[in-house]
Structure formats: structure tokens, C-alpha cells
Amino acid sequence: MVYDLHRIFLRVTRQLEMTPSISSTQLAKDLGIERHTMAKAIKNAAGVTFREFRKSVLLKRTASLLRDESNRTIKEVAFTVGYRSQGSLSRFIRTATGGSAKKLKME
């Protein structure tokens, strides 16, 4: 079967933007495709692995929430993007950017 990899990539992107913490297995299942097909679509369109792509989507979503909804606490943002604690989100941000959540909020 031949897949439209660009269309799959767009569907993956939309789904990740809504649920950035979803696993590749669950996402492929939700979209009704094989994981390797999804990985191929991401690699073809973005040039990165699923994990790297999900990380970038999660970071963009987190930064957007921190900036655009400044009344939200970091803890609320953590729960919104699928983390179970503020500390886990803070570690993710520190690892991904080298800075803090407050710094990301100001950028």
C-alpha cells in the first residue's frame, strides 16, 4: 500500500499539537497506521526522529502556553502538556533549552 507521507505528517503534527505527550505507539494506533510508516513520514518531512519531533512540538506548545497565558502557573502548564509534575516539566525545559521555565516564558 502506498501512503501519502506528507498527509500523514500533517495528521501527526496536528495530533501532537493537541496531545504532545502521546507515545508513538498510541499515536500510530489512533491514526490507524503502523509506527514505522509514521516514523518514515516524520523523517521524510522534518528530517528527525519521532522523539526529536515530539520534543520540538512539546517545547513549542509549552513556550506558547507560558507566554500567551501568563496567568497560568508552570504547574498548570505541566499538567496541560501531559507532565505529572512541575519538576518534570522544568527538567525537560532545562535539558531542551539549557534554561529555566521562567526564562522560556520571557523569550
Phi, psi and omega per residue, in radians:
M1 nan 2.413 3.136
V2 -1.761 2.269 3.141
Y3 -1.881 2.626 3.002
D4 -1.505 1.687 -3.040
L5 -1.095 -0.599 3.125
H6 -1.143 -0.744 3.127
R7 -1.129 -0.703 3.084
I8 -1.087 -0.766 3.129
F9 -1.027 -0.761 3.129
L10 -1.098 -0.705 3.111
R11 -1.157 -0.726 3.104
V12 -1.078 -0.794 -3.136
T13 -1.045 -0.833 3.120
R14 -1.021 -0.785 -3.119
Q15 -1.150 -0.733 3.126
L16 -1.157 -0.604 3.105
E17 -1.136 -0.575 3.120
M18 -1.399 -0.673 -3.085
T19 -2.360 1.359 -3.021
P20 -1.177 -0.287 -3.109
S21 -1.648 0.082 -3.093
I22 -1.152 2.542 3.127
S23 -1.398 2.787 3.129
S24 -1.115 -0.659 3.130
T25 -1.083 -0.835 -3.120
Q26 -1.177 -0.705 -3.140
L27 -1.105 -0.801 3.116
A28 -1.067 -0.717 3.122
K29 -1.101 -0.793 3.137
D30 -1.076 -0.621 -3.127
L31 -1.501 -0.171 3.122
G32 1.278 0.587 3.123
I33 -2.295 2.901 3.090
E34 -1.371 2.614 3.126
R35 -1.018 -0.731 -3.106
H36 -1.152 -0.546 3.085
T37 -1.184 -0.739 3.104
M38 -1.118 -0.770 3.132
A39 -1.076 -0.689 3.124
K40 -1.136 -0.718 3.128
A41 -1.103 -0.729 3.137
I42 -1.178 -0.801 -3.138
K43 -1.077 -0.722 -3.132
N44 -1.139 -0.757 -3.051
A45 -1.493 -0.701 -3.027
A46 -1.915 -0.279 3.124
G47 1.314 0.328 -3.136
V48 -2.350 2.976 3.091
T49 -1.358 2.930 3.082
F50 -0.993 -0.818 -3.097
R51 -1.034 -0.785 3.129
E52 -1.151 -0.692 3.139
F53 -1.169 -0.787 3.120
R54 -1.064 -0.705 3.127
K55 -1.057 -0.764 -3.131
S56 -1.178 -0.682 3.104
V57 -1.139 -0.755 3.136
L58 -1.101 -0.737 -3.141
L59 -1.144 -0.735 3.111
K60 -1.107 -0.768 -3.139
R61 -1.108 -0.762 -3.141
T62 -1.107 -0.823 3.131
A63 -1.057 -0.725 3.129
S64 -1.086 -0.802 3.130
L65 -1.122 -0.738 -3.133
L66 -1.119 -0.678 -3.103
R67 -1.407 -0.851 -2.992
D68 -1.407 -0.403 3.138
E69 -2.150 1.147 -3.016
S70 -1.112 -0.274 3.092
N71 -1.332 -0.252 3.119
R72 -1.376 2.484 3.055
T73 -1.416 2.858 3.096
I74 -1.083 -0.609 3.119
K75 -1.105 -0.742 3.110
E76 -1.127 -0.709 3.106
V77 -1.113 -0.724 3.123
A78 -0.981 -0.847 3.139
F79 -1.149 -0.649 -3.136
T80 -1.091 -0.705 -3.098
V81 -1.587 0.046 2.996
G82 1.829 0.149 3.069
Y83 -1.559 2.671 -3.109
R84 -1.610 -0.163 3.119
S85 -2.672 2.764 3.082
Q86 -1.116 -0.666 -3.137
G87 -1.079 -0.702 3.125
S88 -1.118 -0.760 3.107
L89 -1.147 -0.716 3.129
S90 -1.070 -0.722 3.088
R91 -1.103 -0.757 3.108
F92 -1.022 -0.832 -3.117
I93 -1.107 -0.764 -3.139
R94 -1.084 -0.738 3.126
T95 -1.173 -0.729 -3.063
A96 -1.318 -0.594 -3.019
T97 -2.068 -0.332 -3.053
G98 1.437 0.064 -3.122
G99 -2.229 -3.061 -3.115
S100 -1.650 2.980 3.077
A101 -1.119 -0.664 3.120
K102 -1.106 -0.688 3.114
K103 -1.149 -0.744 3.108
L104 -1.071 -0.658 3.133
K105 -1.104 -0.594 -3.081
M106 -1.450 -0.331 -3.087
E107 -1.285 nan nan
